[in-house]
Amino acid sequence: MKKIAVLMSTYNGEKYIEQQIKSILAQENVDVTLYIRDDGSFDNTVYCIKKFQDKNINIIIGDNKGPCNSFLELVNLVDDTYDYYAFSD
């Protein structure tokens, strides 16, 4: 089974974040690990994300750096043990 790291940067996405996470985790025939970095949301995005936290979901809560720097932080965090890497915004 292929191992996939999905890197997601969030910012004020409470309206759709739960649906997005469920969709990513529902993928079949792959082993998905989700890395989420919240980029300083001031709505309920972090609350929504924390409802999903488990061993396959890693959450980083950070200050607002902008999407590029937020994703770069995730790229530097993830190791090289995955077969594929995907970005989700």
N, C-alpha and C positions, 0 to 999 in steps of 0.2 A: 504494500500500500504506500502510495506516495505521500510524503510529508510536505505540507504547505504552510508557510508563515504568511499571514495576512496582516499587513500594517495599515492601521486606520488612524487618521488624525481627525479629531472632532472639535467643533466649535459651535455652540448654540444649536445643536441638532436634535433637541428633545422630540420634535414632532415625528421624526422618522427613524431615530437611532435603534429602537427596539426591533423594528421590522428589518432593518439592515443587518443587525447582529444575528437575528434568527435565520435570515436568508443565508448568511455566510456559514453558520454552524450546521445548516441543513444539507450541505453538500455531501454527496454520497461517494463512496469508494476512495476517499482521501482522508488523511489525518490532518486536521486543521488546527493550528494554534493561532489565536488572534492576539495581536499586540495593539492596544488602543492607547493613544496619547491624547488627553484632552488639552486643548490649547487655550485654557483660561475662560471656559464658558461661564456665563453668568445666568443661564437659565437652569433647567433641571437635567441637563445632559448627563452630568456626573452621577446623579442619583439613578438615572435610568441604566447607565452602564454598570454600576455596582451591583445591580440585581442579577447580572449574568456572571459575576466573577467566580471563576473556579480554576482548576489546574490547567485548562486549555485557553484561558483568557488572562492576559497580563495587562494591568491598567496602570498608566502613569498619569498623574494629575500635575499639570505644569502651568507656568505663566504663559501669556500670549507671546509667541515668537513668530507667528505667521505660518502659513501652511508649509512652505519650503523648509524652514528650520525645524518645524515640528516633525516632518517626515524624516529629515536628516538625523534627528535624535533617535528616532525609531530604527533607522537603518544601522546606526552605530551600536544599538542595543542588541539586535538580533544576531545570533551566532550563525555559523555556516553549515549547520547540520540538516538543513532542509533541502528538498529536491527543487522546490519552486518558491518564489516570493511574489506576493501580489499586493497592490496598493488599493486601498478603499478610502474614499473621502465622502 
